Amino acid sequence: MKKILVTRRLLKDCEDKAQKTFDAKLNSNDELYSQSKLIELSEGCDAVLTSLTDKMDEDTINKLPETVKVISNFAVGFGNIDLEAAKKRGIAVTNTPEVLSDATAEIGILLILGACRRAAEGIE
């Protein structure tokens, strides 16, 4: 079973699925790991599941154990990950693209309908 480090607390359903699918090290305290702690905890892991609050710069990526082959960002973007450094190390980088696209479009339509129907006036 592949071993992963989850750097931040996730929704319960996501953590449950991670534990069923992988040998997952979870961050139950939702602590923002320092670079040294993240590197230490990733020892023996095949992948690291990060969030936007985790700075995965060149220095951090270069210090990751050789076992780490994937950095997956629990976010739409990956501005917190040095893609070039990951590429040099042969580490694949993934994210969750377009996960918010439908919800954003729905909220936009809701706001347009609310403005057209003058919904705010009904609240007052």
Secondary structure, DSSP 8 states (H G I E B T S, - for coil): --EEEE-S---HHHHHHHHHHSEEE--TT-----HHHHHHHTTT-SEEEE-TTS-B-HHHHHHS-TT--EEEESSS--TTB-HHHHHHHT-EEE--TTTTHHHHHHHHHHHHHHHHTTHHHHH-
